[in-house]
Amino acid sequence: MITFRQKGDFSKLTKFLERAKEVVKLGDLDKYGREGVAALASATPIDSGKTASSWRYEIRNKSGSVTISFYNSNIQNGVPIAIILQYGHGTRNGGWVQGRDYINPAIQPIFDKIANEAWREVTKL
């Protein structure tokens, strides 16, 4: 959470927030979307390679808010394979296959880059 405190005139805060709003351009997010898909594909555990090659991203700009989302389209019998690889799953004979946290470590550096770049743009003089 980000908190701002201001006494008196709000012009500096307003200028800061206006610059922050203009910083994130859809073209920049497209670059990060491609990087995120590449990072997720390389981090995905590979058996056939279908799950690793099924990553995509989507950028939505709605009501002044921009969202970047990552999806995996490899679904078998209604089960999203990327998710069961992440969290684990039961087997037909009553066993359990432990999940492996591969999504968070793969995508975190991309989110860090977005945050750092936005902060650098907002704070440059």
Helices and strands as residue ranges (DSSP letters): H 11-23, H 26-43, G 52-54, E 55-62, E 65-72, E 75-76, E 79-80, H 81-87, E 88-90, E 96-98, H 103-123
